[in-house]
Amino acid sequence: MLMRLLTHSILVIAITAVMSTASQAQPIFDAFGLFRRGAPAERQDMYGGSYGGSPVTRGVVSYPSGERPGTIVISTGQRRLYYILGNGQAIAYGIGVGRDGFAWSGVKTVSAKREWPGWTPPREMLRRRPDLPRYMAGGPDNPLGARALYLGSTLYRIHGSNEPHTIGQAVSSGCFRMTNADVIDLYNRTRVGAKVIVR
C-alpha cells in the first residue's frame, strides 16, 4: 500500500512538472507561424507575411537627404531601400539586388502599382531560362510576391518575394526584392509618380 501511494505521488509530481514546463515553453520551431496560440493558422503570405522574416530589420533611421518626402532611394551597395520621411529620417528596408552583370543605376518614377501581380518573364530571361513558364498568375508562389511597384517603362520592379532568405543578397536580374510584409508596407506609403533613385 505504501509503495503504491509513493508511486502515485511521484507520478503526480512528474506530470505536474511536465505540464508546468510545457505551459511556459515557447515553440521550438514554427517558421511559418502556423501554430499561433496552439491553433493552426492560414499561410502567412495570404495576409502579407513572407514565409519567414527578412534578415534585415525594417525601421526608421537617420538619413539626411535633400530629397522630398515620399522619394525612394535604393543603395545597391548597402542592399537597402530608403523611403524618405523628411526631417533627416527615412524608413530603411532590406532588399535583394541585381547579381553581377545585372546591377544598374539611374532615376526613375513609380509608373504603376499592382497587388498580387501576374508575372510574364521577359524574352531576355526566357533565352537564359527556357524552363520558365510563359506566364504565372499572381499568388503566394509567384516570384513577384504580394505587391509590385513598376519603375518607369523599364522591365524592373520593386516587388515582394516568395524567397525571403534572398533579402540582402545580389540574386536578381535587376529587380529589387523585398519580403512581402515589407513590400506591402512600402506599397501603402508610395504614390504613383514617386521618384526612385538607384545608386
N, C-alpha and C positions, 0 to 999 in steps of 0.2 A: 504494500500500500504506500509506504514511504517512498519507495523507488518510483512508483507510478506518479505520485504527486510531484516529486523532484523533476522527473522527465517532462511533465506537463508544464511546470513553471519555467523551465529552460526554454521550451518550445514557444511559450507565450512571449518571453523576453526577446527571443530571437526574431520572431515575427514583428513585434513592435519596433525593434531597432531597424529592420529592413524597411518597413513602411515609413518610418520617420526619415530615413536616409533618402528613400525614393521620392518623398514629397518635396525634399529640399534640392534634389539633384536637377541639374539642367540637362536637356537632351544632349547626348554625346555628339550626334551629327544630324543636322536637318538642314542641309544646304539650300533646299528649295522652299523651306518654310511650310512644309506640308502638314505639320502636326502642331500648330499653334494651339495652346490651351488644351492639348490632348486630343483634338479632333482633326480629321483630315481637312485641308483647305484646298481651294482651287489653285491651279498653277499660277504662280505669281505674275507671269508675263501678261495674262489676260487683264491684269489690273495695274500694269505699268511697272512691274518688277523686272527682273532680268536673269532669272535662274541663278542668282548669286550676285553679290555686290561688286562694285568697282574696287580694284586695288588702290585707287586714288580717291580720297575723300573729297566730296564737294563741299565748298564753304566760301564764305566772304573773306577776301584778302585785301591787303593794302596794294593798290595798283594805280599809282599816279599816271594819268593819261590826259591828253588834250582832246580825246575823242568824246563825242556826245554820248549820254546815257542811251543804252539800247544797242550800241555798237558791239560787234563780236570781234575779238582779236584772237587769232589762233597762233600759238607758238609751236611750230613743228619740232623744234629742238627740245623744248621742255615737255612736249606732248601734253599740253594744257590748252584749254579753250577758256577765254575770259569774257564774260558778259559784263560790260561796263555799267556800273551803277551811278557813277559820278561821285563827287566829293572824295576823289582819290581811292575809291573802292571798286571792286569787281567781284563777281562770283566766279571761282575757278572750278573747272571740271576736268577730270582726266579724260583723255581721248586716245584712240588708236589713229595712227597717221600712215601716210603712204610709205611703202617699203622702198628700198634703194631703187632709183630709176623712176619712181612714181611720185616723189615729193614735188611740190610746186609752191609758188608764192604769188601774191598779187592782191588786188582789191576787187571784190565782187559785191553784189547785193543779194539778199534773200528774195528770189523771184517767185517762189511758191512754197506752200506748206501742205503736207499730207499726213493723215492719220492712217496707220497700218498700210503703208503703200505697197502696191504690187511692184515686182522687180522684173525688168527686161534687161538682161545683160547686153551691153553694147557689143557691136561687131568685133571691136578690137579684143575684148575679153573672150568672146567666143572663139576667136582664132587661137588664143592661148589656151583656152579650156573648152574644147568642143564637147566635153561631157556635161557641161552645164545645161540646165533647162532653158528653153527659149523664152519662157515666161513663168513666173511664180506669183501666185496670188498672195496678198498681204495676210499676215498672221504671225503667230509666235515663232514659227520655224523659218520665216522669211529672213534673209540676211540683212534687210534694211530695218528690221525691228519695228518698234511701236510708232515711230514718227520719223519724218524726213523733212529737212529744210533744203530746198534746191538752190544752188548757187549760180545766179545769172543764167546764161544759155549753155553753160558747161555741162558735162556729164557728172560733175562732182556734187556731192551732197554732204550735209552733216546729218547723220542718221543713227538710229539705235542699232543694237546688235544682239544676235542670239548666241554670241560668244564673248561674254563679259570678261573672260580671262585674258583677252587680247588687248584690253584697255591699257594704255601706257606703252604699247609696242608699235613698231613700224611694220605693219602687216597688210595694209590695204592697197588698192590700185589707184589711190589718190583721194578717196573719200575720207571723211573724218568720222570715226566710230565713237559712240558713247553707250553706256548702259541704257537700257530702256527707261529706267527711273530718271536718269539724268537728262536724256533727250526729251522726255515729256516735260520736265521742269523748264528746260530751255525753250521748248516749243511754245509753252504757255506764256513765256515772257517776251518772245520775239515777234515783231510785226513783219509782214511782207514789205520789202523795200529797205530793211535794215542793212547797214553797211557791214561787210565782213572783210577783215584784213587778215591775210595769211602771210606769216613771216617764216 
